[in-house]
């Protein structure tokens, strides 16, 4: 079995979630790496785009940020923020969009906080805020979440609801007037969490090699079902080669 880093495990796990033909909205860092890997490995017909207006980026080199000029290389369209968000909010194309988001807190229904830790008016930590994350979570067909698996991040109640997941459970998004969508998977540094189709509650779907379900539960404020959990297959030699040699040979993210 080839050796691999935790970053490589997470990037490959997320890349496996992207289907051929998906329209992928991603940000900076590991989410960009996952989108590039998917396009080279299992989803050659996926389309990557960024909030800065680069649509259908070829991505010969991994950009440092979404404003890096490399996101605009060999694109189908170089436009702006309005057109980028129009792709998500369009009823015809939006259902095919999968987004990759991050947050500081998540609850059992996949709602996200990226605004403040503590009371909003006097927070212990002021975070960057929504950016476009609330719009993304509200309108895309589904979204993937990257999280560090820590007890203070998997919380019973968010300090602030920035971006909607399944809100309060079955029918929550519909009652709020949101289109179909919602979180599909949470990729952490320990495991993969999914959401039950009936209850919309989070459950443990898979744990990484060397990790146990007990370790996952120890790092959460709330309890989840672990009966469906299976060990996640480690990155293959081919997947690692793509990550290291095609996606990030300069080790800008992999390190």
Backbone bond lengths (Angstrom), bond angles and torsions (degrees), N, CA, C in turn:
res aa  C-N    CA-C-N  psi(-1)  N-CA   C-N-CA  omega(-1)  CA-C   N-CA-C  phi
1 X - - - 1.457 - - 1.535 109.19 -
2 X 1.348 118.37 127.40 1.463 119.81 -179.49 1.530 111.46 -68.01
3 X 1.322 116.00 149.36 1.455 120.31 176.37 1.529 109.03 -76.70
4 X 1.315 115.66 147.87 1.459 120.20 -178.74 1.525 108.79 -150.71
5 X 1.325 115.27 158.89 1.459 121.14 179.01 1.524 109.92 -94.38
6 X 1.320 116.30 167.75 1.465 121.26 177.82 1.528 110.38 -64.66
7 X 1.318 116.88 -38.86 1.469 120.36 177.35 1.520 110.56 -60.14
8 X 1.333 116.72 -41.85 1.466 120.46 178.85 1.521 110.88 -65.74
9 X 1.330 117.75 -39.30 1.461 120.93 177.91 1.521 110.41 -61.24
10 X 1.325 117.42 -45.49 1.459 121.40 -178.67 1.525 111.69 -67.27
11 X 1.316 116.81 -41.89 1.460 120.49 -179.91 1.524 111.03 -63.49
12 X 1.323 117.00 -42.90 1.464 120.90 179.31 1.528 110.76 -67.36
13 X 1.340 116.76 -41.50 1.473 120.20 179.33 1.524 110.75 -59.88
14 X 1.327 117.06 -41.18 1.468 120.39 178.92 1.524 111.18 -71.73
15 X 1.332 116.82 -39.87 1.468 120.45 179.56 1.519 111.36 -59.34
16 X 1.326 116.77 -36.52 1.466 121.14 179.66 1.523 112.24 -65.75
17 X 1.328 117.74 -17.86 1.460 121.70 -179.59 1.528 112.60 -83.76
18 X 1.325 116.75 -13.45 1.467 121.13 -177.38 1.522 109.36 -89.44
19 X 1.324 115.43 126.76 1.468 121.45 -175.74 1.525 110.29 -95.51
20 X 1.319 114.92 154.73 1.462 119.38 176.90 1.527 108.98 -63.73
21 X 1.324 116.76 128.95 1.456 121.11 -177.49 1.512 113.98 96.90
22 X 1.328 118.01 -9.65 1.467 120.94 176.88 1.527 110.59 -64.38
23 X 1.325 115.08 150.01 1.464 122.41 170.94 1.522 105.38 -102.60
24 X 1.317 117.56 113.90 1.460 122.21 -168.01 1.521 111.21 -104.96
25 X 1.331 115.45 118.79 1.466 121.65 175.93 1.521 107.39 -101.72
26 X 1.330 116.47 118.02 1.457 117.75 -177.08 1.516 111.75 -137.48
27 X 1.318 114.49 161.10 1.448 121.61 179.30 1.508 110.82 -104.50
28 X 1.323 114.61 -148.89 1.455 121.32 -174.62 1.528 111.18 -89.31
29 X 1.311 116.12 155.96 1.460 120.68 170.53 1.509 114.03 87.71
30 X 1.328 115.04 -135.96 1.457 120.56 -172.58 1.529 112.14 -64.99
31 X 1.335 118.17 -28.75 1.464 119.99 177.82 1.525 111.01 -65.41
32 X 1.338 116.42 -38.04 1.461 121.26 176.98 1.529 110.43 -66.26
33 X 1.320 115.85 -40.41 1.463 121.56 178.45 1.524 110.64 -62.29
34 X 1.332 116.98 -42.47 1.464 121.43 179.31 1.528 111.44 -63.73
35 X 1.339 116.35 -43.00 1.464 120.37 -179.96 1.529 111.18 -64.05
36 X 1.332 116.31 -42.23 1.468 119.90 177.97 1.522 111.32 -64.61
37 X 1.326 116.81 -43.39 1.463 120.75 -179.73 1.521 111.11 -61.28
38 X 1.331 116.80 -43.49 1.465 120.46 179.86 1.530 111.12 -59.82
39 X 1.325 115.96 -41.51 1.470 119.68 -178.72 1.526 111.92 -65.12
40 X 1.318 117.12 -32.07 1.456 121.17 -179.97 1.530 112.78 -85.41
41 X 1.342 117.64 -22.33 1.470 120.04 -172.35 1.529 112.67 -103.86
42 X 1.331 117.07 -59.35 1.470 119.03 -169.38 1.521 114.96 -129.63
43 X 1.326 117.69 -7.25 1.464 119.87 -176.60 1.527 110.32 -133.58
44 X 1.342 117.80 63.14 1.470 120.55 -176.01 1.521 113.69 -62.47
45 X 1.332 116.70 -24.36 1.463 120.27 -179.05 1.522 113.00 -96.45
46 X 1.327 116.78 11.54 1.466 119.24 174.02 1.527 109.07 -73.04
47 X 1.321 115.30 154.92 1.465 122.10 -178.27 1.522 107.98 -120.17
48 X 1.333 117.05 124.14 1.462 121.76 -178.88 1.521 109.22 -100.89
49 X 1.338 116.67 133.60 1.461 118.82 174.98 1.524 110.69 -142.63
50 X 1.337 114.53 162.58 1.457 121.51 -172.55 1.521 110.70 -129.44
51 X 1.340 115.66 154.94 1.456 120.13 -177.98 1.521 112.41 -63.61
52 X 1.329 117.91 -19.96 1.460 120.91 178.74 1.524 112.76 -76.77
53 X 1.331 117.56 -2.89 1.453 120.55 171.85 1.513 116.12 106.78
54 X 1.328 118.21 1.44 1.459 120.84 176.85 1.524 108.58 -82.32
55 X 1.329 116.46 114.82 1.461 121.75 -176.55 1.530 109.95 -111.06
56 X 1.318 116.11 128.00 1.454 123.56 179.89 1.532 110.64 66.22
57 X 1.334 115.17 55.22 1.461 120.74 179.69 1.522 111.21 -70.34
58 X 1.331 116.75 140.79 1.463 120.90 176.54 1.528 110.80 -79.78
59 X 1.325 116.30 -36.35 1.469 122.61 176.61 1.527 112.57 55.47
60 X 1.300 114.95 67.28 1.465 120.37 174.44 1.523 110.88 -71.17
61 X 1.337 116.45 -33.29 1.463 122.49 175.62 1.520 108.11 -127.22
62 X 1.322 116.68 146.08 1.456 119.22 -178.32 1.533 110.25 -73.29
63 X 1.315 118.81 126.64 1.465 121.47 179.52 1.531 110.81 -76.08
64 X 1.328 115.91 156.48 1.462 120.27 177.38 1.517 111.60 -80.18
65 X 1.342 117.26 -32.83 1.466 122.51 179.04 1.522 108.57 -144.30
66 X 1.323 116.30 172.29 1.462 119.89 178.13 1.521 111.63 -71.87
67 X 1.348 117.06 -13.46 1.462 121.38 177.15 1.527 112.18 -95.95
68 X 1.314 117.38 -1.56 1.457 122.54 177.29 1.533 108.64 -63.65
69 X 1.315 116.81 135.15 1.470 120.11 -177.54 1.523 113.07 -61.08
70 X 1.354 117.10 -19.39 1.460 119.72 179.63 1.522 113.23 -67.14
71 X 1.339 118.51 -18.42 1.468 119.36 176.68 1.524 111.13 -70.10
72 X 1.337 117.24 -16.76 1.460 121.47 -175.57 1.521 113.37 -98.08
73 X 1.350 117.06 4.44 1.454 119.71 -178.23 1.532 111.50 -72.41
74 X 1.320 115.86 123.54 1.476 123.15 174.51 1.536 112.11 56.75
75 X 1.317 116.84 38.12 1.459 120.72 177.60 1.530 110.61 -79.33
76 X 1.314 115.92 163.19 1.464 120.27 171.91 1.518 110.22 -76.60
77 X 1.352 115.14 -37.16 1.466 121.20 -179.99 1.526 109.29 -143.87
78 X 1.323 116.72 134.35 1.453 121.83 167.64 1.522 107.13 -109.91
79 X 1.307 116.11 106.71 1.453 120.11 -173.70 1.522 109.79 -125.34
80 X 1.331 116.81 -131.90 1.453 120.43 -177.02 1.513 112.14 -144.31
81 X 1.320 115.11 -174.55 1.461 122.10 -176.36 1.525 112.20 -57.74
82 X 1.321 117.39 -43.53 1.466 121.09 -176.24 1.526 111.55 -60.80
83 X 1.323 116.45 -44.88 1.467 119.70 -179.64 1.525 111.46 -68.61
84 X 1.327 115.61 -35.69 1.462 119.51 178.92 1.527 110.78 -61.89
85 X 1.323 116.17 -46.18 1.464 119.14 179.92 1.525 111.81 -73.67
86 X 1.314 117.55 -24.57 1.464 120.31 175.96 1.521 111.13 -64.97
87 X 1.332 117.30 -32.88 1.463 121.27 177.12 1.524 109.82 -61.18
88 X 1.331 116.66 -40.24 1.464 120.75 -179.33 1.526 112.12 -72.75
89 X 1.328 115.97 -38.74 1.458 119.85 -173.09 1.526 113.28 -86.70
90 X 1.328 116.77 -10.88 1.453 120.55 176.34 1.526 109.49 -67.53
91 X 1.319 117.68 125.87 1.466 121.87 -175.72 1.533 112.56 -61.97
92 X 1.336 117.07 -26.19 1.465 120.41 -177.82 1.521 110.85 -82.82
93 X 1.350 117.66 -46.61 1.465 120.32 -176.75 1.522 112.84 -89.62
94 X 1.326 117.03 -28.32 1.461 120.62 -173.82 1.520 113.94 -59.58
95 X 1.332 117.38 -34.11 1.469 120.05 -178.26 1.522 111.97 -68.01
96 X 1.345 117.40 -17.81 1.459 121.07 178.78 1.524 112.86 -96.27
97 X 1.331 116.37 2.12 1.455 120.12 -178.43 1.522 110.24 -89.12
98 X 1.338 116.21 130.91 1.454 121.81 171.04 1.519 106.64 -114.96
99 X 1.317 116.67 129.21 1.458 121.62 -178.71 1.520 109.91 -110.69
100 X 1.311 115.83 157.17 1.456 122.02 177.02 1.524 107.85 -121.45
101 X 1.340 116.57 117.80 1.462 122.05 -174.43 1.524 111.03 -122.86
102 X 1.322 115.66 163.08 1.456 122.15 172.82 1.518 109.03 -129.48
103 X 1.330 117.24 166.85 1.464 120.67 -179.97 1.525 109.37 -163.85
104 X 1.331 115.17 168.82 1.467 121.07 177.16 1.521 111.37 -91.30
105 X 1.348 116.94 -31.27 1.461 122.14 179.56 1.520 110.03 -136.74
106 X 1.343 114.57 150.93 1.456 121.30 175.13 1.522 107.59 -143.58
107 X 1.345 117.52 145.86 1.466 120.33 176.41 1.525 109.79 -110.10
108 X 1.324 116.75 -176.08 1.470 119.93 -172.52 1.519 113.71 -67.51
109 X 1.357 117.18 -17.11 1.461 120.70 178.15 1.534 112.03 -98.92
110 X 1.324 117.11 8.28 1.465 119.61 177.13 1.505 114.84 79.19
111 X 1.340 117.87 14.85 1.462 120.71 172.99 1.524 108.85 -74.44
112 X 1.325 117.30 145.70 1.456 121.90 -171.70 1.524 112.73 -119.57
113 X 1.312 115.16 146.03 1.467 122.83 172.94 1.521 109.48 -120.95
114 X 1.319 115.97 119.57 1.467 121.01 173.18 1.523 109.64 -132.38
115 X 1.341 115.92 27.65 1.464 121.12 -174.27 1.527 113.43 -110.31
116 X 1.334 117.33 -53.42 1.468 119.95 -175.30 1.516 110.77 -158.29
117 X 1.335 115.79 145.48 1.461 122.36 171.85 1.522 107.24 -106.63
118 X 1.333 116.31 122.62 1.460 121.02 -173.59 1.514 110.33 99.11
119 X 1.309 116.19 -170.85 1.467 121.34 179.58 1.525 109.84 -61.95
120 X 1.334 116.19 135.61 1.457 120.18 -173.61 1.529 112.83 -59.32
121 X 1.333 117.10 -41.82 1.465 120.18 -177.11 1.529 113.18 -72.99
122 X 1.353 115.96 -25.60 1.467 120.67 178.01 1.532 108.88 -139.12
123 X 1.316 117.06 68.11 1.478 120.15 -173.91 1.525 112.81 -72.89
124 X 1.315 115.47 151.77 1.464 120.03 171.11 1.524 109.68 -71.20
125 X 1.339 115.03 -36.22 1.459 120.88 177.51 1.526 108.66 -137.12
126 X 1.320 117.12 126.79 1.459 121.07 173.11 1.516 108.27 -94.67
127 X 1.318 117.06 122.34 1.461 123.02 -176.39 1.530 110.77 -97.53
128 X 1.322 118.27 171.92 1.467 120.54 -175.55 1.523 114.75 -60.97
129 X 1.330 117.45 -24.97 1.462 119.56 -178.87 1.518 112.50 97.51
130 X 1.304 115.34 -167.45 1.459 120.61 -173.03 1.519 113.16 -70.48
131 X 1.345 116.55 -42.85 1.467 117.14 -166.29 1.518 106.35 62.16
132 X 1.301 117.25 -120.91 1.462 119.79 174.49 1.513 112.96 -106.83
133 X 1.357 116.84 8.53 1.467 119.81 -171.74 1.521 113.46 -62.99
134 X 1.331 117.87 -37.94 1.469 119.90 179.79 1.527 110.49 -63.61
135 X 1.333 116.55 -43.98 1.466 120.11 177.44 1.526 110.81 -62.04
136 X 1.326 115.17 -43.88 1.461 119.84 -178.86 1.528 110.83 -61.12
137 X 1.330 116.83 -51.65 1.467 121.00 -178.63 1.522 111.90 -63.70
138 X 1.318 116.78 -27.06 1.465 120.83 -178.50 1.521 113.06 -77.62
139 X 1.332 117.29 -32.70 1.460 119.04 -167.45 1.522 116.77 -114.93
140 X 1.334 119.12 -23.52 1.474 117.91 -175.00 1.528 111.22 -74.50
141 X 1.326 114.66 163.05 1.463 120.50 -178.68 1.516 113.14 -64.08
142 X 1.316 116.92 -37.35 1.460 121.65 174.74 1.521 107.73 -163.55
143 X 1.336 116.63 159.51 1.455 117.98 176.35 1.521 111.74 -139.26
144 X 1.332 113.69 149.74 1.458 124.39 177.78 1.519 107.57 -102.99
145 X 1.328 117.09 140.63 1.458 121.34 -179.59 1.521 109.80 -116.34
146 X 1.337 116.52 133.15 1.453 122.51 170.36 1.522 108.44 -99.54
147 X 1.344 117.70 127.95 1.461 121.87 179.98 1.521 110.59 -142.08
148 X 1.341 116.53 148.18 1.455 120.00 163.88 1.521 107.14 -79.52
149 X 1.328 116.35 134.04 1.467 119.74 -174.92 1.530 109.40 -86.53
150 X 1.347 115.09 90.03 1.452 121.75 -178.36 1.529 108.81 -132.68
151 X 1.314 116.34 149.86 1.463 121.16 -178.11 1.529 112.18 -58.27
152 X 1.328 116.47 -38.63 1.463 119.78 -178.79 1.523 113.02 -74.86
153 X 1.324 116.75 -6.47 1.464 120.47 178.31 1.532 112.61 -102.94
154 X 1.333 117.40 -33.39 1.471 121.84 176.30 1.529 106.98 -95.86
155 X 1.328 116.10 90.84 1.467 121.51 -166.88 1.530 111.81 -111.89
156 X 1.342 114.93 154.91 1.466 120.36 176.88 1.524 110.90 -66.69
157 X 1.348 116.25 -38.13 1.460 120.49 -179.24 1.522 109.41 -139.45
158 X 1.319 116.17 128.88 1.454 120.81 179.23 1.526 110.62 -67.15
159 X 1.316 116.82 146.10 1.456 120.15 171.88 1.528 110.59 -70.78
160 X 1.325 116.37 -27.41 1.470 121.50 178.36 1.520 107.27 -157.93
161 X 1.321 116.80 133.77 1.465 120.25 178.02 1.525 108.41 -91.36
162 X 1.331 116.10 106.29 1.464 121.08 179.88 1.519 111.51 -90.18
163 X 1.331 115.88 -49.29 1.463 121.13 -173.97 1.525 110.03 -129.32
164 X 1.342 117.90 131.78 1.460 120.43 -175.13 1.517 113.96 -76.50
165 X 1.331 115.31 134.31 1.448 121.33 168.67 1.523 106.92 -98.46
166 X 1.344 115.39 -115.08 1.465 119.88 174.95 1.530 110.90 -93.68
167 X 1.337 116.76 14.21 1.469 124.31 178.48 1.522 111.24 54.14
168 X 1.353 118.98 -110.21 1.465 119.69 -178.09 1.527 112.72 -104.86
169 X 1.334 116.25 16.74 1.459 119.51 176.56 1.515 113.22 118.29
170 X 1.344 117.52 -154.58 1.460 121.61 -176.95 1.522 112.17 -54.81
171 X 1.338 116.57 128.15 1.461 121.50 178.54 1.516 114.17 80.62
172 X 1.322 118.18 -2.70 1.459 120.86 -176.65 1.513 113.20 -62.54
173 X 1.295 117.16 -44.53 1.468 120.55 -179.55 1.530 110.88 -66.72
174 X 1.315 116.47 -40.17 1.471 119.96 179.14 1.524 111.11 -63.68
175 X 1.337 116.64 -42.12 1.474 119.65 179.10 1.527 111.60 -64.30
176 X 1.310 116.61 -27.87 1.461 120.99 179.29 1.535 111.99 -84.64
177 X 1.327 116.63 -2.81 1.452 120.47 179.35 1.516 114.62 83.23
178 X 1.338 116.47 16.71 1.456 120.32 -179.34 1.529 110.80 -89.49
179 X 1.322 117.32 150.87 1.465 120.10 176.98 1.526 110.96 -73.51
180 X 1.333 115.91 175.89 1.457 120.19 176.50 1.527 109.74 -59.38
181 X 1.293 116.21 147.89 1.464 119.80 -179.40 1.505 109.37 157.89
182 X 1.338 116.64 -144.92 1.446 121.12 177.58 1.515 112.70 110.31
183 X 1.331 116.56 170.78 1.463 120.62 -179.94 1.526 111.68 -72.12
184 X 1.316 117.09 141.02 1.458 120.69 178.86 1.520 112.03 -107.19
185 X 1.330 116.91 -36.24 1.462 120.47 -177.32 1.521 109.57 -155.39
186 X 1.324 115.97 147.42 1.457 122.42 173.22 1.526 106.85 -113.83
187 X 1.320 115.93 119.53 1.462 122.34 179.86 1.523 107.69 -100.27
188 X 1.326 117.08 116.65 1.459 121.09 -178.45 1.525 110.41 -117.65
189 X 1.332 115.89 -177.13 1.461 119.69 177.46 1.526 111.82 -85.40
190 X 1.341 117.10 7.61 1.462 121.84 175.09 1.526 113.32 -124.96
191 X 1.338 116.02 -31.58 1.462 117.65 -165.42 1.516 112.89 -162.39
192 X 1.345 114.35 177.48 1.460 123.51 170.66 1.522 108.20 -114.66
193 X 1.333 116.52 125.44 1.458 122.64 177.70 1.528 108.71 -111.05
194 X 1.332 116.72 136.01 1.463 121.05 175.99 1.523 109.24 -122.62
195 X 1.342 116.39 -175.53 1.458 121.34 -175.40 1.528 109.82 -127.20
196 X 1.319 115.38 130.96 1.462 121.15 -178.06 1.529 110.09 -63.68
197 X 1.321 116.59 135.52 1.465 120.68 -176.72 1.522 112.67 -63.44
198 X 1.321 117.45 -31.94 1.470 120.85 -177.71 1.518 112.87 -86.97
199 X 1.336 116.79 -51.28 1.469 120.52 -174.61 1.519 113.06 -89.74
200 X 1.325 117.10 -18.31 1.472 123.87 -174.93 1.524 112.44 65.66
201 X 1.322 117.62 12.48 1.461 120.47 178.86 1.531 110.66 -87.04
202 X 1.302 114.93 148.73 1.456 122.19 180.00 1.533 110.97 -66.49
203 X 1.327 116.32 143.45 1.460 120.72 171.61 1.530 108.94 -141.04
204 X 1.317 116.23 159.68 1.458 121.30 178.59 1.523 109.02 -80.82
205 X 1.327 115.59 116.04 1.461 120.33 -179.60 1.526 111.89 -96.00
206 X 1.328 116.36 -34.78 1.452 119.23 -178.39 1.506 112.07 -160.05
207 X 1.316 116.55 148.89 1.465 122.09 178.25 1.517 108.15 -124.22
208 X 1.317 116.84 148.41 1.450 121.51 -175.46 1.536 111.31 -74.09
209 X 1.309 116.90 156.75 1.468 119.94 174.98 1.532 110.81 -53.88
210 X 1.337 115.91 131.72 1.459 120.56 -178.90 1.517 114.26 90.08
211 X 1.344 117.17 -4.95 1.472 122.58 179.02 1.528 108.69 -111.21
212 X 1.325 117.20 145.77 1.465 121.45 177.29 1.522 110.19 -111.55
213 X 1.342 117.66 156.70 1.464 120.07 174.77 1.528 112.41 -56.22
214 X 1.323 116.96 -33.66 1.464 120.86 179.78 1.523 110.88 -63.46
215 X 1.310 116.98 -40.10 1.465 120.56 177.82 1.523 111.10 -63.59
216 X 1.328 116.17 -38.30 1.466 120.26 178.44 1.528 110.07 -62.59
217 X 1.338 117.34 -47.95 1.462 121.38 -178.73 1.528 112.28 -64.78
218 X 1.319 116.66 -34.09 1.463 120.30 179.18 1.517 112.06 -62.77
219 X 1.313 116.53 -22.80 1.460 121.65 -177.23 1.516 112.76 -102.97
220 X 1.347 116.57 29.69 1.466 122.16 178.67 1.520 109.75 -139.44
221 X 1.336 116.44 145.46 1.467 120.57 175.50 1.518 111.52 -76.15
222 X 1.315 117.08 -27.99 1.465 121.27 -177.78 1.522 109.80 -114.60
223 X 1.327 115.41 156.81 1.466 122.03 -178.80 1.523 109.86 -91.84
224 X 1.312 116.46 142.99 1.463 121.47 177.02 1.529 109.90 -128.39
225 X 1.308 116.00 160.46 1.458 122.34 176.83 1.525 109.43 -68.42
226 X 1.320 117.41 130.55 1.463 121.42 178.46 1.528 112.08 -115.30
227 X 1.335 117.21 4.80 1.467 120.72 -173.48 1.530 112.79 -67.12
228 X 1.331 117.10 -23.15 1.473 120.52 -179.01 1.520 112.59 -96.41
229 X 1.318 117.49 2.69 1.465 121.52 -173.59 1.516 112.29 -72.47
230 X 1.314 115.62 138.90 1.456 123.48 175.14 1.526 108.66 -136.18
231 X 1.320 116.77 156.09 1.460 119.00 177.99 1.525 109.96 -67.65
232 X 1.334 116.48 133.38 1.465 122.20 178.84 1.535 108.72 -76.07
233 X 1.326 117.91 129.07 1.474 119.08 177.76 1.522 110.60 -59.57
234 X 1.314 118.30 136.07 1.469 120.78 179.23 1.525 110.52 -68.90
235 X 1.320 118.16 165.09 1.473 120.76 177.13 1.527 110.98 -58.90
236 X 1.310 116.22 138.51 1.456 120.48 176.10 1.527 109.87 -79.90
237 X 1.315 115.58 166.94 1.466 120.07 177.52 1.527 110.74 -59.63
238 X 1.346 116.25 -37.39 1.468 120.39 179.46 1.525 111.00 -66.91
239 X 1.327 117.05 -44.39 1.462 120.34 179.52 1.528 111.06 -62.21
240 X 1.307 116.95 -41.10 1.464 120.75 178.96 1.530 111.36 -66.74
241 X 1.319 116.32 -38.23 1.463 119.72 178.09 1.525 110.78 -62.14
242 X 1.333 116.61 -42.82 1.462 120.50 178.77 1.525 110.48 -62.80
243 X 1.321 116.92 -45.97 1.463 120.90 179.65 1.528 111.56 -59.03
244 X 1.306 115.30 -47.91 1.467 120.79 -171.48 1.522 113.79 -80.78
245 X 1.329 116.95 -35.65 1.457 119.31 -172.66 1.524 113.66 -102.83
246 X 1.332 118.20 -29.24 1.461 120.87 -178.41 1.522 112.74 -102.73
247 X 1.331 116.65 -39.56 1.469 119.42 -174.33 1.522 113.43 -88.61
248 X 1.319 117.19 -47.01 1.456 119.65 -173.41 1.537 111.90 -140.33
249 X 1.338 117.61 60.47 1.469 119.89 -179.98 1.521 113.02 -65.88
250 X 1.342 117.44 -23.79 1.463 121.04 179.04 1.529 112.46 -84.36
251 X 1.323 117.36 -2.10 1.467 123.40 179.36 1.530 112.26 56.97
252 X 1.327 115.44 44.46 1.465 119.33 177.74 1.529 111.15 -74.03
253 X 1.320 116.38 -31.41 1.472 121.39 179.58 1.525 110.56 -114.10
254 X 1.321 117.31 -41.38 1.451 120.32 -176.64 1.520 112.71 -66.62
255 X 1.325 117.39 -34.75 1.476 123.26 179.86 1.513 111.96 61.37
